[in-house]
Amino acid sequence: MEAVTFSESRGVRYLHFGSELIQGAMRMRDPDEIYLEYNQQMMAWLLFLETKPGMRVAQLGLGTGALTKFQYRYCPAVKTTVVELNPAVIVSARSMFFTPDDDRRLETLQVDAKLFVKSAKYCDQFDAVQVDLYDAISDGPSASSLDFYKGCFDILTAPGVMTVNLFSRHPSFKVNLKHICEAFYNRVLLFPESHDCNVVAIAFKGPKLEVEWSEVKKRAKIITEKTELPTNKWVAGLSSENARQENKLSI
């Protein structure tokens, strides 16, 4: 297991896995804020799914608990299942990054995400899946096989949405994207690269989506009003970054 270390600078606390590479961050004066841009984009499933009682989200990789805390605060109808193999990450998320303890809306499983997605117990159980699995080297996702992404597809309901954090400037990017596209039948959108070389992919399961971008923009505005997520650039980024999506969302 990777060693978990921390640093602080200008009111921001950072998580590291025994190196200088940043694995997550939290602004001390606003612990529930999602501080990093790519982490914010991991919540893009909100553009396509209405939260409702009984909704379930699987978060593969805990990090600083940024997504966990955000969903716990702003999506009270949603039950989040966190899958994290490293017990030190679970402890640090609670003690250093103020992630809430488990209750009826939050469960934390210390298990390998690659085994979790292949378990028949979780087939068709989650409305959204968020994948952010990196190790100390951070040269690409630590789970990236076609078998893994097929497992992510299997645990989703229909309709269902997966968001996954990829590292754009590494050979792993093309490999992961190829496997995601194959597992999700090419129903994949990409956000533009963020300043830290992260690219968030969004993959869809279920009926075909065909909607005007103006309607998606309205949805983004509602999300901002309710959660303060800075969604103002999301629609423009998605429509310009993806082929044949300029006029309307069709996937």
N, C-alpha and C positions, 0 to 999 in steps of 0.2 A: 504494500500500500504506500502511496505517496505521502511524504511528510507535509503537513499543513502548516503554513507560516503566514504572517500578517505584516502589513505595513500601513502607515498613515501619512497623508500629506494634504495640507490645505483643507482640512475638514472631511476628507474622504478616506475610508478604510478599505484596504485591498486584501484579497485572498490570493495566496500563492501556493503552489505545490512544490516547495523546496527550491524554487528558482525565482528569478526576477520577473518571469512571465506572469501577467495578471490573469487570474481565473475568475474574478468577479470583483465588484466594488459596491460600496454603500456610502451615500452622503450622510454624515453623522446627524445632521439637523433634520433629516427627513428619511428615516430608515425604510419606510414603505415605498419610497420612490424607486422606480427602475432607472438606475443612473446611466448605464451604458446603452448606446443607441441600438446595438444589435439585440440586446435583451428586450428592449421596448418592442422591436419588430417581432420577437417571438410571441407576442400577444396578438398578432395579426389575425388569428383565428376568430377574434371578436368581430371582424369585418363581415364574416360569413355565417356565424352561428349566434343565435339569440341565447343568452343564458336563461336557464329555467330550472325549477326544482328537479332534482334527480340527475342533473347533468354531471358528467364525470370527466376529469382531465387527468391524464398521466404525464408526469414530468420526469423525464429520464435524465438524471444528473441534477444534483441539488445546488452545487456551488455556494454562493452566499445566501441562497434562498430568496433572491429578488423576485422571481416569478411567483414563488409560493406566497410570499407576504402580500404581493400585489393582488393576487387572486383572492386571498383570504379577506382582504379589506374591501375590495371593489366588486367581487363576484360572490356574494354571500349564498347564492343558490347552488353554487358549484362545490362538489367534493373533489379535492385534489389528492391524487396518489403519487407520492414522491418515491422514486426508485434510485437509491444511492448505495453503491457497494462499500465505500470507504467510511467506516464508523467515525473517524476523526472529522470528516466533512460534516456529518450529521451533528456532531457535538459542537463544532465551531459555528455552524449556521445558527444554532440556538443560543450559544453563549456570547458570540462575538458579533453576530449580525441580526440578532433579535427575531429569528423565525419562531412563530408560535409552536407550542407543544401540540402533539396530536390530539384530535378530538373528533366529533362526528363529521366535521368538514375537511379534515386533514389526516391522512395516514402516511407514515414513512416506512418504507420497506428497505431493509439492508440486504440487497440482492443484486446480482449481476443483471443489467438491463437486457443483455443478449438472451438470458434464460427467461426473463420476465415476458418478453414479447412472444416467446414460443410456447408459453403455458396455455393449455386449452382453457384454463380457468378464466382467462382474461379476453378470450375471443369475443369480438363485437361488444366490448364493455365501455369504451371511452369515446366521447364526442370529439375530443381534441387530444393530441399527443405532442408534447414539446420535447425535442431531443437536443441536448447540449452536453455531449460526452467527450471530455478531453482528459488527457493525463498530463504528467509533469512536462513531457517533451512538447506537447501542444503543436505537433506538426500535422495534425489532421485528427478527425474524430476517432475515438478509440473503438467505436463500433461502426463499421462501414460496409459490411458485406451485403450482397443481394439478399441473403437469407435473413439478415437482421431487418432490413427495410420491408421485406415481405411480412415479417412478424409485426412490424409497426402498422402495416396495412390491415393485418388480420385483427388486431385488438381494437381498431376503430369501428364505430358504428357507421351506418350510411344514412344521411350524410355525415361525414367526418373530415377533420382537417389536421394535418401534421405540419408543424413548423420545426425546422432543423437548422442549427448553426453550422456553417461550413467555413473553412479557412481558404480564402480565394487564391492566395499566392503560394500554392503547394500542389504537387501532383495529385494529392488525395482529393482535390476539388472535383476533377473530372471523373474520377472513379466513383465518388459518392453520388455525384449528379446522375451518372449513368445508371447506377443501381436504384436510386430513388425513382427515376423516370420509368425504369423497367417494372419496379414493384407497384407503381401507381399509374401504370398505363399512360405515361407521358402527360399526366394532368398535374403539371408542376409550374409554378411561377417563382421568379427570383426577385428579391429586392436588389437595388444597386449596392455595390460594395460600400460599407461604412468606412470611416477613417482608420479603423484598426484592422483592416483587411478581412473582416468578417462579412460573409454573405448569408443571409437567411433565405432558405427555400421554403415554399408553401406547397404542400401536396394535398390533393383532394380525393375523397372516396364518396361514391354515391351518384345521384342524378347529375346530369350536365348542368353547369352554371352558365346562364346567359343573362347579363344585366348591364345596363348603361353605367358607365363610370360615374356619371352625375349622381346616380343612386348610391353607389359605393361611397362617394364623397360625402353625401348626406349622412351615411352611417358612420363614417370616420369622424365627422363633426360631433355627432351624438356621443361617441366614445370619449372624445376629448372633454366634452362638457361634463360627463359623468365621472371620468377617471383622471383627467389632466394628462393623459398620455399625449405626447406631441405627434398626432397623426396627420398633421397638415401636409407633409411631403409624401405620405404613403401612396396615395392614388397616382400622383404624377410619376413617382418612381416605378411603380408596378406596370403602369401602362406604357412607359417609355422603354423599360428594360426588357420587355418580353415581346417576341415576334407575334404579329397578327393580333395584338391586343390594344392597338392604338385607339380605336373608336369605341369599343365596348369590351367588357370582360366576357370572354367566351372560352370555357374550359371544361 
